[in-house]
Amino acid sequence: MSTIVPKLYVKTGCPWCEEAIEFLDQHKIKYELITVTGNRETYDEMVKISSQSKAPTMDWDGEILADFGAAELAPFLKKRGIIK
């Protein structure tokens, strides 16, 4: 199992963000949850790494998955051998 703890940038009230959190929790994948709503510093950080302003955005050791749902998250994690 990977020792990398990805960063998950989310916005309050975002249904895709809630879906991503639920997916990661169901698969017992650890992550650092970063809420960008109301926090200019973390919002700017998300925009800088992803070149866009939509959430959720995941930073997995420098590999970025931006503006995604569970349909995009599963292949992203499978590619890394995190889930089967």
C-alpha positions in Angstrom: 0.0 0.0 0.0 1.2 3.5 -0.8 2.6 5.7 1.9 1.8 8.8 -0.1 -1.0 10.9 1.5 -2.7 12.8 -1.3 -4.2 16.3 -0.9 -7.9 16.6 -1.7 -9.0 20.2 -2.4 -12.8 20.6 -1.9 -15.4 23.3 -1.8 -18.2 23.5 0.7 -21.5 22.2 -0.6 -19.9 20.6 -3.7 -21.7 17.3 -4.6 -18.7 16.0 -6.6 -16.4 16.8 -3.6 -18.7 14.9 -1.3 -18.7 12.0 -3.7 -14.9 12.0 -3.8 -14.7 12.0 0.0 -17.2 9.1 0.2 -15.3 7.1 -2.4 -11.9 7.6 -0.7 -13.5 6.8 2.7 -15.2 3.6 1.4 -11.9 2.4 0.0 -10.0 3.4 3.3 -7.7 5.7 1.4 -6.0 8.3 3.6 -5.9 11.8 2.3 -5.4 15.4 3.5 -8.7 17.3 3.2 -8.2 20.9 2.2 -11.3 23.1 2.1 -10.7 26.0 -0.3 -14.0 27.8 0.4 -13.4 31.0 2.2 -9.6 30.4 2.3 -7.8 32.4 -0.4 -4.4 30.8 0.4 -5.6 27.2 -0.2 -7.8 28.3 -3.1 -4.8 29.9 -4.8 -2.7 26.8 -4.1 -5.3 24.6 -5.8 -5.4 27.0 -8.8 -1.6 27.0 -9.1 -1.2 23.3 -9.1 -4.2 22.5 -11.4 -4.4 25.6 -13.6 -8.1 25.7 -13.0 -10.6 26.7 -10.3 -12.9 23.8 -10.0 -13.1 21.2 -7.2 -12.5 18.5 -6.3 -8.9 18.6 -7.2 -6.4 15.9 -6.0 -2.7 16.2 -5.8 -1.2 12.7 -5.7 2.5 13.2 -5.2 2.6 15.8 -8.0 0.1 14.1 -10.3 -3.0 16.2 -10.5 -6.6 15.1 -11.1 -8.8 18.2 -11.4 -12.6 18.8 -11.6 -13.5 15.1 -11.3 -16.2 12.7 -10.2 -16.0 9.1 -9.0 -16.0 7.9 -12.6 -12.6 9.6 -13.1 -11.2 8.9 -9.7 -11.4 5.1 -9.9 -9.2 4.8 -13.0 -6.8 7.4 -11.5 -6.4 5.2 -8.4 -6.3 2.0 -10.3 -3.4 3.3 -12.5 -1.4 3.9 -9.3 -2.3 0.4 -7.9 -4.2 1.9 -5.0 -7.5 0.0 -5.8 -8.2 -3.0 -8.0 
